[in-house]
Amino acid sequence: MIEAVTFDFWDTIAIDDSDEPKRQMMGLPSKAESRIALFVAKVTRNHPHISVAEATAAYKHANDAFSERWHNEHWTPGIANRLYDAYEYLGMRPQPGKYAQLMREVDELVREIEDMEVRIPPDFAPGVHSTLEVLSQRYRLGIISDTIHTTGRGLRYLLQRQGILRYFNYFIFSDEVGASKPEARLFRQAALGLQAAPTQIVHIGDRESNDIEGPLAVGMKSILFTGIKDRGSDKTRASAICRTYAELPSAIDRLSAFSVPTFQVINRYPSYL
């Protein structure tokens, strides 16, 4: 029997980059351009010996380093870590004492970037509000999400702003736990937090490697959500496929009907942790 349900965030609950057309209509540059502009403006203003080209190259270097860690090492350093990389590329290392001013600059930039990420909210998936309300009455709900530029704190704010934060019992955000999907320990930690064995949990997401292979590897079931983007449903190993939130409760019901009986789950639970 299914006892808990976990969700990915981007392109599952919320539509990634759906704020970009809104920014364009307001005459604002893209978020990617704005992040670089914020960094370059602060660095060149406070350190006149550094050129715009040098500051731009430093931020791009930090982005490349982040992508390497995310894709190959399965962790997502926070915004501050990315900025530290950029400053070190420029020959400056933010740290207490001699470079305390640099640390203040980093803190200011972190706040500016975090604020920008949530100031114009993304659109949320059609039907997500009513479906979460239904599911929360039957299951313990959680979120397991990688954080790229919007932090776990920012994602909680977006959920609160939509009025759906209250439906969730537990959160795993990669910037807060030091690992990213498909690392097994994220899904095992979610099982502990939701007080359910992995075999009693179904995870819902849009990416095969992160949201299907990751949970399946620890014994969870998985549902590929294609309502925002279909990233290869013809080749998925998912336990089920859902194209709308309206389909989700019945899909979970069907998976629950084929779950391992509870007494067997309890006997095997410690082997997963």
C-alpha positions as CSV (number, residue, x, y, z in Angstrom):
1,M,0.0,0.0,0.0
2,I,1.2,3.5,-0.9
3,E,1.6,5.7,2.2
4,A,3.5,8.7,0.9
5,V,4.0,10.6,-2.4
6,T,7.0,12.7,-3.3
7,F,7.2,15.3,-6.1
8,D,9.9,16.9,-8.2
9,F,9.4,20.7,-8.4
10,W,10.5,22.1,-11.7
11,D,8.4,21.0,-14.7
12,T,6.4,18.8,-12.4
13,I,4.8,21.3,-9.9
14,A,5.9,24.5,-11.5
15,I,6.8,25.3,-15.1
16,D,10.4,26.1,-15.4
17,D,11.3,29.4,-17.1
18,S,7.6,30.4,-17.4
19,D,8.6,33.7,-15.8
20,E,10.9,34.6,-18.7
21,P,8.1,35.7,-21.1
22,K,6.8,37.9,-18.2
23,R,10.2,39.4,-17.8
24,Q,10.4,40.1,-21.5
25,M,7.0,41.8,-21.5
26,M,8.3,44.0,-18.7
27,G,11.4,45.0,-20.7
28,L,13.7,43.0,-18.3
29,P,16.6,40.9,-19.5
30,S,16.6,37.1,-18.9
31,K,17.5,35.8,-15.4
32,A,20.7,34.4,-16.8
33,E,21.7,37.8,-18.2
34,S,20.6,39.6,-15.0
35,R,22.7,37.3,-12.7
36,I,25.8,38.1,-14.8
37,A,24.9,41.8,-14.8
38,L,24.5,41.9,-11.0
39,F,27.9,40.2,-10.5
40,V,29.8,42.3,-13.1
41,A,28.3,45.6,-11.9
42,K,29.3,45.0,-8.2
43,V,32.8,43.6,-9.0
44,T,33.8,46.3,-11.4
45,R,32.4,49.0,-9.2
46,N,34.2,47.8,-6.1
47,H,37.4,46.6,-7.8
48,P,38.1,49.1,-10.7
49,H,41.2,47.1,-11.8
50,I,38.9,44.3,-13.0
51,S,37.4,44.7,-16.4
52,V,33.9,43.8,-17.5
53,A,35.3,41.1,-19.7
54,E,37.2,39.6,-16.8
55,A,34.3,39.7,-14.5
56,T,32.0,38.1,-17.1
57,A,34.6,35.3,-17.7
58,A,34.8,34.7,-13.9
59,Y,31.0,34.2,-13.6
60,K,30.9,31.9,-16.6
61,H,33.7,29.9,-15.1
62,A,31.8,29.5,-11.9
63,N,28.7,28.4,-13.9
64,D,30.8,25.8,-15.7
65,A,32.2,24.5,-12.4
66,F,28.7,24.3,-11.0
67,S,27.4,22.3,-14.0
68,E,30.4,19.9,-13.6
69,R,29.5,19.2,-10.0
70,W,25.8,18.9,-10.6
71,H,26.0,16.5,-13.5
72,N,29.1,14.5,-12.6
73,E,29.3,14.7,-8.8
74,H,25.6,14.9,-8.0
75,W,25.6,18.0,-5.8
76,T,24.4,21.6,-6.3
77,P,26.6,24.1,-4.5
78,G,24.6,27.1,-3.3
79,I,24.7,30.6,-4.8
80,A,27.4,31.7,-2.4
81,N,29.6,28.8,-3.4
82,R,29.2,29.7,-7.0
83,L,30.2,33.3,-6.3
84,Y,33.2,32.2,-4.2
85,D,34.4,30.3,-7.3
86,A,34.0,33.5,-9.4
87,Y,36.0,35.6,-7.0
88,E,38.7,33.0,-6.7
89,Y,39.0,33.0,-10.5
90,L,39.7,36.7,-10.2
91,G,42.4,36.0,-7.7
92,M,40.3,37.0,-4.6
93,R,39.2,34.6,-1.9
94,P,36.3,35.7,0.3
95,Q,37.1,34.8,3.9
96,P,37.1,36.5,7.4
97,G,39.8,39.0,8.2
98,K,41.7,40.5,5.3
99,Y,39.0,39.7,2.8
100,A,35.9,40.4,5.0
101,Q,34.7,43.1,2.5
102,L,34.5,40.4,-0.2
103,M,32.4,38.3,2.1
104,R,30.0,41.2,2.5
105,E,29.9,41.6,-1.3
106,V,29.0,37.9,-1.6
107,D,26.3,38.2,1.0
108,E,24.8,41.2,-0.9
109,L,24.9,39.4,-4.2
110,V,23.4,36.3,-2.8
111,R,20.4,38.3,-1.5
112,E,20.0,40.2,-4.8
113,I,20.1,37.0,-6.8
114,E,17.8,35.1,-4.5
115,D,15.3,38.0,-4.5
116,M,15.4,38.2,-8.3
117,E,14.7,34.5,-8.7
118,V,11.3,34.7,-6.9
119,R,10.2,38.3,-7.6
120,I,8.4,37.2,-10.7
121,P,6.9,33.8,-9.9
122,P,6.6,30.9,-12.4
123,D,3.3,29.5,-13.6
124,F,2.2,26.3,-11.8
125,A,1.0,23.1,-13.5
126,P,-2.7,23.1,-14.4
127,G,-4.7,21.2,-11.8
128,V,-1.9,21.0,-9.3
129,H,-3.7,22.9,-6.5
130,S,-6.9,20.7,-6.4
131,T,-5.0,17.5,-6.9
132,L,-2.6,18.2,-4.0
133,E,-5.5,19.0,-1.8
134,V,-7.1,15.6,-2.6
135,L,-3.8,13.7,-2.2
136,S,-2.9,15.3,1.1
137,Q,-6.0,13.9,2.6
138,R,-4.9,10.3,1.8
139,Y,-1.0,10.4,1.8
140,R,1.9,12.1,3.4
141,L,3.4,14.4,0.7
142,G,7.0,15.5,0.2
143,I,9.2,17.3,-2.4
144,I,12.6,16.1,-3.6
145,S,14.1,18.8,-5.8
146,D,17.4,19.9,-7.1
147,T,18.0,23.6,-6.7
148,I,20.0,25.4,-9.4
149,H,19.5,29.1,-8.8
150,T,16.3,29.2,-6.8
151,T,17.2,27.9,-3.3
152,G,15.2,25.7,-1.1
153,R,14.1,28.8,0.8
154,G,13.0,30.3,-2.5
155,L,11.0,27.3,-3.5
156,R,9.2,27.3,-0.1
157,Y,8.3,30.9,-0.7
158,L,6.9,30.1,-4.1
159,L,4.9,27.2,-2.7
160,Q,3.6,29.4,0.1
161,R,2.7,32.2,-2.4
162,Q,0.6,29.6,-4.3
163,G,-1.1,28.4,-1.1
164,I,0.1,24.8,-1.4
165,L,3.1,24.7,1.0
166,R,0.6,23.4,3.7
167,Y,0.0,20.2,1.8
168,F,3.6,19.0,2.2
169,N,5.0,17.2,5.2
170,Y,8.7,17.0,4.2
171,F,11.2,18.6,1.9
172,I,14.5,17.6,0.4
173,F,16.2,20.4,-1.4
174,S,19.7,19.7,-2.9
175,D,21.3,22.9,-1.6
176,E,20.3,22.0,1.9
177,V,21.3,18.4,2.0
178,G,24.6,18.5,0.0
179,A,23.5,16.1,-2.7
180,S,21.3,16.1,-5.8
181,K,19.2,13.5,-7.6
182,P,19.6,10.7,-8.5
183,E,21.7,10.1,-5.3
184,A,20.1,7.3,-3.4
185,R,20.5,9.0,0.0
186,L,18.0,11.7,-1.0
187,F,15.3,9.2,-1.5
188,R,16.2,7.3,1.6
189,Q,16.2,10.4,3.7
190,A,12.7,11.3,2.3
191,A,11.5,7.8,3.4
192,L,12.7,8.5,6.9
193,G,11.2,12.0,6.9
194,L,7.9,10.7,5.7
195,Q,7.9,7.7,8.0
196,A,7.3,5.2,5.2
197,A,9.3,2.4,3.7
198,P,10.7,3.1,0.2
199,T,8.3,0.4,-1.2
200,Q,5.4,2.4,0.2
201,I,6.4,5.6,-1.6
202,V,5.8,6.8,-5.2
203,H,7.9,9.6,-6.6
204,I,6.6,11.9,-9.4
205,G,8.8,13.8,-11.8
206,D,9.7,14.6,-15.4
207,R,13.3,13.4,-15.8
208,E,14.2,9.7,-16.4
209,S,17.6,9.7,-14.7
210,N,16.6,11.8,-11.7
211,D,13.0,11.0,-11.1
212,I,12.6,7.5,-12.4
213,E,15.9,5.7,-12.1
214,G,16.7,7.4,-8.8
215,P,13.6,6.3,-6.8
216,L,13.5,2.8,-8.5
217,A,17.0,2.1,-7.4
218,V,15.9,2.3,-3.7
219,G,12.7,0.4,-4.1
220,M,10.2,3.2,-4.6
221,K,7.7,3.3,-7.4
222,S,7.8,6.2,-9.9
223,I,5.4,8.1,-12.1
224,L,6.7,10.1,-15.1
225,F,4.8,13.3,-15.4
226,T,4.6,14.6,-19.0
227,G,2.0,17.4,-18.5
228,I,4.6,20.1,-19.0
229,K,7.4,18.4,-21.0
230,D,7.6,14.9,-22.4
231,R,11.3,13.9,-22.0
232,G,11.0,10.4,-23.5
233,S,7.9,8.6,-22.2
234,D,8.3,6.1,-25.1
235,K,11.4,4.7,-23.4
236,T,10.7,5.2,-19.7
237,R,11.0,2.6,-17.0
238,A,8.5,4.4,-14.8
239,S,5.8,2.5,-13.0
240,A,3.2,4.7,-14.7
241,I,2.9,7.8,-16.9
242,C,0.6,10.8,-16.1
243,R,-0.1,13.6,-18.6
244,T,-2.4,15.6,-16.3
245,Y,-2.8,16.1,-12.6
246,A,-6.4,14.9,-12.9
247,E,-5.0,11.4,-13.7
248,L,-2.7,11.3,-10.8
249,P,-4.9,10.0,-7.9
250,S,-6.2,7.0,-9.9
251,A,-2.7,6.2,-11.1
252,I,-1.4,6.1,-7.5
253,D,-4.4,4.0,-6.6
254,R,-3.5,1.4,-9.2
255,L,0.1,1.3,-8.0
256,S,-1.1,1.0,-4.4
257,A,-3.2,-2.0,-5.3
258,F,0.0,-3.8,-6.5
259,S,2.2,-2.8,-3.6
260,V,3.8,-5.2,-1.1
261,P,1.6,-5.8,1.9
262,T,2.5,-3.6,4.9
263,F,3.7,-6.4,7.2
264,Q,6.3,-7.4,4.5
265,V,7.4,-3.8,4.1
266,I,8.0,-3.4,7.8
267,N,10.1,-6.5,8.0
268,R,12.3,-5.4,5.1
269,Y,12.5,-1.7,5.9
270,P,15.9,-1.6,7.7
271,S,17.7,-3.0,4.8
272,Y,17.1,0.1,2.8
273,L,18.6,2.5,5.3
